[in-house]
């Protein structure tokens, strides 16, 4: 079975904020682990899907606001909060007959949002997944499986 791993560390991405990312790729999956540490704050992990993909969610949704209107947030549309029971959420990215499972591990009160964001060109939108965390050291984990 093929397996490849990549890791990266970026210090002071923003003043006093460090990023670390670990990617593990197998024949049928990608695991993305993203760590942010530094100052206490609100941190968002955003994953954009190609515009042709539909996003299916079997959990209840409610209208929501992310609370920001600058630095790219002004381009966010149709924000929905996913009402997740427990610490794991499963979504599906769908393109025709192809279905890709998206598993998100939610830790320490992380919140899950589904939204639309501008694509390139900007007259198109795409579906995006946003996981919000609060703290000074946060970890995000997502697995994509085909």
C-alpha positions in Angstrom: 0.0 0.0 0.0 1.4 3.4 -1.0 1.8 5.9 1.7 3.5 9.3 1.6 3.8 12.0 4.3 4.7 15.6 4.2 5.2 18.1 7.1 5.8 21.8 7.2 6.4 24.4 9.9 6.0 28.1 9.4 7.0 30.4 12.3 5.5 33.9 12.8 3.0 33.5 9.9 1.3 36.3 11.8 3.1 38.0 14.7 3.5 35.4 17.4 1.4 32.8 15.5 3.0 29.6 14.2 1.6 27.0 11.8 2.4 23.3 11.4 0.9 21.1 8.8 1.1 17.3 8.3 -0.3 15.6 5.3 -0.5 11.8 5.0 -1.5 10.4 1.6 -2.5 6.8 0.9 -4.0 5.1 -2.2 -7.5 6.2 -1.3 -7.2 8.9 1.3 -5.6 12.2 2.5 -5.3 13.1 6.2 -4.7 16.8 6.8 -3.6 17.7 10.3 -3.1 21.5 10.9 -1.9 23.0 14.1 -1.9 26.7 15.1 -0.3 28.0 18.2 0.7 31.4 19.7 -1.7 34.0 21.0 -5.1 33.3 22.4 -7.7 34.0 19.7 -10.3 32.7 17.2 -8.8 30.6 14.4 -10.5 29.3 11.3 -9.5 26.3 9.2 -11.0 26.6 5.7 -11.2 23.9 3.0 -12.5 24.9 -0.4 -14.1 22.5 -2.8 -14.0 22.8 -6.6 -17.1 24.5 -7.9 -18.3 21.4 -9.7 -18.6 19.5 -6.4 -21.7 19.4 -4.4 -21.5 19.1 -0.6 -23.9 16.8 1.3 -24.5 17.0 5.0 -26.9 14.8 6.9 -26.7 16.7 10.1 -29.0 19.6 11.0 -28.0 23.1 9.8 -28.9 26.6 11.0 -28.3 30.0 9.6 -25.2 31.6 11.1 -22.8 34.5 10.9 -19.0 34.2 11.3 -18.9 37.6 13.0 -16.2 39.1 10.7 -16.6 41.3 7.6 -12.9 42.0 6.5 -9.9 40.1 5.3 -11.8 37.8 3.0 -14.8 37.3 5.2 -16.8 39.9 3.2 -16.9 37.4 0.3 -18.6 34.6 2.4 -22.2 33.8 1.5 -24.9 31.4 2.8 -23.2 30.6 6.1 -24.7 27.6 7.9 -23.7 26.2 11.2 -23.7 22.4 11.4 -25.3 21.1 14.6 -22.8 18.3 15.3 -23.5 15.8 18.1 -20.2 14.7 19.5 -16.7 15.3 18.3 -16.9 13.9 14.7 -18.6 15.1 11.6 -19.0 13.3 8.3 -19.7 15.2 5.0 -19.8 14.0 1.4 -18.4 15.8 -1.6 -20.3 14.6 -4.7 -19.5 14.8 -8.4 -21.9 12.8 -10.5 -21.6 9.2 -9.3 -18.3 9.9 -7.4 -18.6 10.4 -3.7 -15.8 11.4 -1.4 -16.1 11.0 2.3 -14.9 14.0 4.4 -14.4 13.2 8.1 -13.7 16.1 10.5 -12.5 15.5 14.1 -13.8 18.4 16.2 -11.9 19.0 19.4 -12.4 21.3 22.4 -15.6 22.9 21.3 -14.7 23.5 17.7 -17.6 24.6 15.5 -18.3 23.5 11.9 -19.7 25.8 9.2 -20.6 25.3 5.6 -20.5 28.3 3.3 -20.0 29.6 -0.2 -17.0 31.6 -1.1 -15.7 33.3 -4.2 -13.8 31.3 -6.7 -11.5 32.2 -9.6 -12.9 33.8 -11.6 -14.8 35.8 -8.9 -18.1 35.5 -10.7 -18.2 31.9 -9.6 -18.7 30.5 -6.1 -17.6 27.3 -4.5 -18.6 25.4 -1.4 -16.3 25.7 1.5 -15.9 24.0 4.9 -14.8 26.1 7.9 -13.9 24.8 11.3 -13.6 27.4 14.0 -11.5 27.0 17.2 -10.7 29.3 20.1 -7.5 29.2 22.2 -3.8 29.6 21.9 -3.0 26.1 20.6 -5.5 24.4 18.3 -5.5 21.3 16.2 -7.6 20.6 13.1 -7.9 17.1 11.6 -9.7 16.1 8.4 -9.6 12.9 6.3 -10.8 12.7 2.7 -11.5 9.2 1.4 -12.6 8.1 -2.1 
